[in-house]
Amino acid sequence: MPPTLPESSARQQALWASGLLDTPPEPSFDRLTDLVRMVLDVPVSLVSLIDRDRQFFKSQHGLPEPWCSLRQTPLSHSFCQHVVDRAEPLVVSDAREHPLVKSNLAIEDLSVVAYLGVPLATPDEVVIGSLCAIAPEPRRWTDRDLATLEALAESVMTEIAVRYHLEERNAAAAELEEASASLRQLNQDLESRVAERTEEVRGLANALTMAEQEERRRIGHVLHDDLQQVLHGVQMLLAAGDPDRASELVDQASRLTRTLAHELTPPILREGTLGELVRWLADRQQEVYGLEVEVDVEDGIPRVDEAVRVLLYGVLREFLFNVVKHAGARQVLLTAEAAGEAGVRVVVADDGVGFDPTSQGRPSGIGLAGARDRIRLVGGRLDIMSAPGAGTRVAIEVPASSRLSGGSGAGR
């Protein structure tokens, strides 16, 4: 990209945008300077482009060395700079007597005595150079000479316009390629995110499947080991002619059935607050398993919708069951508090045997990975701190309104 120049910035930017500076000679330009030399009968002709501190010859015929090979001179040797600065032709019959150029070093070093130059402009009409004819002796230029040079300059400017538009096209193509590359990268990122999300959903589906299977096993255990045995006892008592004791067992079977149904879909999930839910879970652990759970519910917890309560119920019940089954804990603390701007945090902490969360010997049921997947799906997080012999602390933080449910909104 061309630099931003504080002086003559429009001209400099136009010159750089042309793509002509420091480029090799081209036959299309060389034919025109050669034509100038022949038609005007001069030894030297130039297509000169004026940079900030030099003039570059896109084409030249007749210059002596070293200027012929260098294809440029400093502005101290430039007549063409005045054509560009004034944006009009410069006619010099004898440079040694001309007030504008009589001290120019080109007179001595390049034998420039007679000079005729006309402006070269971009398609935007910004003058960037000069087409000129040079003679080493004084010459009176005619109106026809000037008209001829201006006509040939039109052809030079056509070539400049071609290069100018080519540069614009190349720049547009580069921008398009850059945009395409960005689009390809965005597409790759999107595909990667979709793949990651797909894996998350697969993991969640697997976790839910395992949770359902565990629930089926638990229900099957109750039905087989408890309810079926009670019903078998009823059959035996009825066969033995003892209807009173059989009636007692029927009552027991009814209680087991109600308990099972109550645990599967407790009314607290639809009607209760988060505080009531954690207290109900604590009471249930005491009633069913004899596990005493201390509850601490903070005031001012945000409203929690039903989908979040259902999720917390399943995860908390699983972890509390693991405390009963694996931890051997004497003390269990269940806390609920506000978290962030619109979230809740529930913590289960015990003083049991603990475990290594990174090992393969994780608690049964939905498991740590499954629980994390379910919590993550609603925009939450689950952190577990535990070590063998150091107890376990499970912290669950979720938004009060699930982004999956749309937030039905219930009390806290």
N, C-alpha and C positions, 0 to 999 in steps of 0.2 A: 504494500500500500504506500502511496506517496506521503511524504511528511507534510504536516500542516505548517506552512511558512508564514511568518508574520508580515513579510514584504511581498507585494504583488501576488497575493495568495491565489486569486482567481486564475491568473495566467500560469502560475506554477502548477496548480492543480490540473489545469487543462493540459499542460505540457506532459505531465506525468501520466495523465489518463490516456493520452494518445498512444502510449506504448512505443514511441519512436526513439526515445533517448537511448544511446549506447547500443543500438542495434546494428547488425552488419549492413553493408551496402546492398541495395536491391536494384535489379535491372530497371524496374518501372520508374524509379527516381533518377537513376543514372542516365537513362535515355533522354529525359527532359533536360537535365543540366547539359548534356552533350548537345542537345538541340539548341539551347540558349547560346552555347559557345559558337556553334556554326552559323546560326541565323544572325546574331549580332556581331559576329567576327571579333570575338574577344578570346584571350588565352585562358581565362579563368572564369568559371561559373560555379555557384554554390547553392545548395539548399541548407540554410543555416537555422538551427533551432536555439533560442536564447534561454539558457538556464540561469540560475541565480548568480553564478560567478564565472560562467564560461559560455562559449558558443560551440555547439556540437554540429558537425557537418554530416547530415544524413546522406548527402551526396556531394561530390566535388569532382571537378575536372580542372587540371592545370596547376594545382598548388605545388610549391616546391617542398622538399623534405626539410625538416622532419614533420611539417604540418600535414603532408599528404598521408603519412602513416598514422599520425596521432589522431587525425580526423576531428580535431578540436583546437581552440586557442582560448586563452583567458580573454576577458572582456576588454582588457587594455589593447587588444589587437582586433577589436570588432567595430565595424561600421554598421553591421546589421542590427545591433542593439538599438540604434536610434530609429530604425524603421519600426521595430517592435514597440518601443516606448511611445512613439508619436502616432503609430498605427496609420502611416501614410508613406508614400514613396519617398525615397531619398535620392536626389540627383546631384552628383558631385563630378564636375568637369576636371578640377585639379585639386586634389585633397590637400596639397601643400598650402593652398591659399583659402581653403574653406574654413570659416570660423568654428564650425561644429566638430571637425575631425582633424584639423591641421596638426594637432599634437598627438594623434593616435599612433601607436607603435607599429601598426600594420603598414604604414607608409614605408618605413625603413626595412622591416623584417620580412614583409610579404610583397613588397613592391606594388602596393595598392595606391594608384594615383587617380585614375578615373573609376568611378563607382556608380552603378545604377541598381537600386534595390526596391522591391515591392513587397508588401506584407503577405504573409501566409497565415490563414486563420483556420480554426476548427469549425465543425458544423454549427457550433454555438456562437460563432463569430468572435471568438477570443483569439487575438493575434499572438502567435507563439514563435514565429520565425520570419525568414525573408528568403526570397529567391533573388539572386543578384548576379550581375555581370561585372567583371573587373578587368581593367587594362593598366599596364605599367607606365603609360604615358598619358598626357592630357587628352581629353576627348569631349567634344560637344555632342551630348546626347540629343537626339531628335524626339519629337512627339511620337513618331512611328516606332522608335526604339522602345519608348515607354509602353506604348500600346501592345507591342509584340511581347514584351516581358510580362505584362499583366495578363495577356491571354494564356501564356505558358504557365503562369502562376495558378490559373484556374485549374489546369490539369494536375498541377502538383497538389492543390487543395483537394481535388477529387481523390487522389491517392491517400492523402492524410485522412479524409473522411472514411475511406475503406478501413484503414488501420484503426481509426477511432471507434468505429462501430464493431469491428472485430474484437477490440479490447472490451467493449461493453458486453458483447455476446459471451466472451470468455469469462468475464466477471459474473454475468448472470448464470452461466453454466456452473461456475465454481460455487455460487450461492445455492443453486439448485442441488448440486451434489452434496453440499454441506447439510442442506435441509433434508435431503434423502437419507444421509448418514444418520442424522439426528432421529429421523422417523424410524429408520431401521433399529436404532438403539432403543427407542421407546417401545417398539414392537417386541424386541427381545426382552426388555424389562417387563412388559406386560405379560408375555408368555411365561416368563419366569415366575411372576407373581401369581398368575393363574395356576401354574404347576404347584407352587407352594400352597396356594389356597386349596387346590384339589387334594393335596396330601393331608392338609389339616382336616378337610371334610372327611376324607377316608379314615383318618385316625379317630375323628369324633364318632363316625358311624361304627367303627370297630369298638370304641369304648362304650357306646350306647348298647351295642349288641351284647357285649360282655356283662354290662350292668343288668340288662334284661334277663340274661341267662342266669346270673347270680340270684336275681329276684325269683326266677322260676324255681331254682334249686331250694331257696329258702321256703317258698310257698309249698313246694313238694315235701320238704322236710316236715313242715307243720301238718300238712294233710296226712302224711304217711305215719309219722312217729307219734303224733298227738291225736288228731281227729280220728284217724282210722282205728287207732287202738281203743279210743273211747267208744266208738260205734261198735267195735267187736265186743267190747265189754257189755254194751247194752244188749246185743244179741244173746250173749251167754246168760245174762241175768234174766232176760225174758224167758229163755228156754228153761231156766232153773226155777221159774215161778216166783221171781223176786221183782215185782214191778216198781216197788218204792225205790230200791237202789238203782234200778234201770232209769227211772225218772231223773234221779240226781245226775247220772252220767249224761243224759240228754241235755240237761241244763248246762253241764260243763262243756259239751260239744257246741251248744249255742253260743256260750261265751267265747270259745276259741274262734268260732266263725266271725262273730262281731269284732273281735280283736284284730283278726287278719284283715277284714274289710276296712277297719278303722285305720290300720297302718298303711294300707295301700293308698287310700285317698282320704286322709284326715280332713275334716271340715275346716281346720285351722288354715289350710292352704288357700282356701277361697275367701274366708271371712276374717281371718286374724291379721294382726300386725306382725312385723318382724320380731318385736320384743315378745309377743305372745307365742310366736312360733318357737323361738329358742327356749323359752321356759317350758313349753309343752314337750319339746325334745328331751330336756333335762328330766322332767317328771317321768317321761316314758322310760328313760334309762333306769331310773330308780325303781319303777314299778315292775319292769320286765326282767332286768338284769341285776338289780340291786346295786347299781353304780350311782354313787352320789356325785352330782355335778353342781358346782356353784355357778350361779348366773349373775352377770353384771351387764345391765342394759343402760346405755347412756341416754340421757334426755336429748330431744331435738334431732333424732335420726330422720333423714329424709323419707318421704313416702316411697314405699317399695311396691312395684307392681307384682301381679300374680306370677308371671313367668320367672321373675327373679326369686320369689319365695319358693317356687317349686324346685328350681335349680339348687338353691341353698339347702332346702330340705333333704334332697337326695344325697348331696355331697356331705353335709354335716351328719346325717344319719349313718352314712357309711363310715366316716372317720370315728364317730362315737362307738360304732360297733367294733371297729378295729381296736379301740382302746380296751373294750371289754375282752375281746378275743386274744389280743397280743400283748398289750402294754403292761398288765399287772400293776396298774396305777392305784395309788391311795388317794390322790387329790386330782381333780379335773376342774378346770375353769373354762367357762364358755362366756365370751364377752361379745357385745355388739355395739358399734359406735359409728358416727359419721366419718366419712373419708372424702377429702377433696371437696369440690364445689357441689357435686350431686351424686355422691356414692356412699356406700356402706362398707364397713369392714367387720368381719366376724372371725374370732380367733378361738381355737380349741387348743388348750395347753394342758399337758399332764406330766406327772412326775414318774412315769413308768420306765420300762427298760430301754426305750428308745431303739433306734435302728439307723442304718446307713442309707440315706435316701438315694445314693448313687448305685447301690448294690442291686443284684437281681432278686434278692429276697425281700421283695416289697409286700406290703399288706395285700390281702386278697380283695376281691370285689372289683370296683371300677378301676382301682389302681391309681397311682399318682399321675401317670401320663394321661390317663383317661379323664381324671378330674381336671387337670390343667387344660386339656382340650375343651372341655365343656365350659369352663370358666372363661377361657380366652375367646370363645365364640360369641359371648355377650359383651366383649370388650373389657373383661376383668383380668385379674391375675391371682395366682395361688403360689404362696411361698411356704416352704417347709424347712424348719430348723430342727434337726434331730441328730443324735449320736448315740451309739451303744452306751447304756448306763446313764444317760443325761436327759431322759424324757423327750417329749416331742411337742413342738409348737407349730400348728397349722394356721396360717393367716390367709383369709379369702377376702379379696377386695373387688367389688363389682359396682357398676352404675346402678342407681336405684330404679332406673327404667331401662328394660332390655331393648337393645336396638333391633332385636329379632321380633319382639312381640309388638312393638309400637307403643308400649307403655300404657297398660290399662289403668295403673294408678290405684293403689289401695293404701290403707293406713300403714303406719310404721310398725 
